[in-house]
Amino acid sequence: MTRFLTCVTVLAAMACFGLYSILPARADAWGCSYEKCLAVCTKAGGQRCSLYCTKKLQEKQASKACPAT
């Protein structure tokens, strides 16, 4: 029984980590467009998409991956 509970706990933790990492991977497909970031983030079920997209766009602009507007 202990092994079963350990396996279930590990699988649950892996599933939670997998769900947590999905949003950034999908949202990075938006390039340099704030509007596209919001659309992708919202479609992926993200919360606080405006804050997320603002932060990520600023990071991309700081690293010169996107031109500053």
Secondary structure, 3 states (H helix, E strand, C coil): CHHHHHHHHHHHHHHHHHHHHHHHHHHHHHCCCHHHHHHHHHHCCCCCHHHHHHHHHHHHHHCCCCCCC
